[in-house]
Amino acid sequence: MSVTVRVPAKVNVQLAVGAARPDGFHGLANVFLAVGLYDEVTVTEADELRVTCEGPDAGQVPLDRTNLAARAAQKLAERHGRSPAVHIHIAKDIPVAGGMAGGSADGAGALVACDALWGTGASREELLGICAELGSDVPFSLVGGAALGTGRGERLTPLEVGGTFHWVFALADGGLSTPAVYGEFDRLAEGREIPEPVASQELLAALAKGDVHALAAALSNDLQPAALSLRPSLADTLAAGRAAGALAGLVSGSGPTTAFLVPDAEKAASVAEALLASGTCRTVRTGESPAAGATVL
């Protein structure tokens, strides 16, 4: 027997970052939008827990028990007193180490797939609790759509979205370590007071109305200066996307993927073509928001 679950990528249309907390995390106001780029996670009964992966950049995905999909299977198995003996296969289409929550998506996908395969009957609250233990972005990968994440990003409030938003994503060579980006944020912020992170009311209103121009004006990412400090070449990518006609561009999450908001699918194609021709990125992808969360196929 096997179960396959499809899980989306995400883009942060707002990432407001507070000061470092005593536990080492930062308080966040994180507005997530799920994007129609997907990984598919298939779990099959097996003699032991193992992970395989195929697709773009699959060689960068850890295949041991540190993989979030493997950790998800182990956590669910522990709670229900069973062995996590499954083969987890990830068909990867979400960029790896790109600030689009690909690893988090795989964790959420494996959790939902194992729950279905084993018939554990876990409640949504239990699944979201395990997701929060796995990582700050994992709960959103489960629910999809649009949500405001507070705390360290794991406490979710669903948000209304009044239309479809079109995106172009420029993928950089190599990844950026999320802890390193937060460390650089702390270094750049040293000596100044950091305000409490709050969601932008203008941005939430733009999402609710489906107003792409208002959303473009409200996009923000407090980690962007840190990402640009560690990877200055991203500034050239952002400039190329804007020059090609994107309404706005920003670093997605901790990077190094850059995300460009465009008015429609036709403009997405032309901006993607121009970004590729600019030589400022490795490759490009397009996608629409919002997208559904983890879904059993």
Buried (B, 14 or more C-beta within 10 A) or exposed (E): EBBBBBBBBBBBBBBBBBBBEEEEBBBBBBBBBBBBBBBBBBBBEBEEBBBEBEBBBBEBBEBEBEBBBBBBBBBBBEEBEEEBEBBBBBBBBBBBBBBBBBBBBBBBBBBBBBBBBBEBEBEEEBBBBBBBBBBBBBBBBBBBBBBBBBBBBBBBEEBEBEBEBBBBBBBBEEBBEBEBBBBBBBEEBEEEEBEEBEBBEBBBBBBBBBBBEBBBEBBBBBBBBBBBBBBEEBBBBBEBBBEBEBBBBBBBBBBBBBBBBBBEEEBBBBBBEBBBEBEBBBBBBBBBBBBBBBBEE
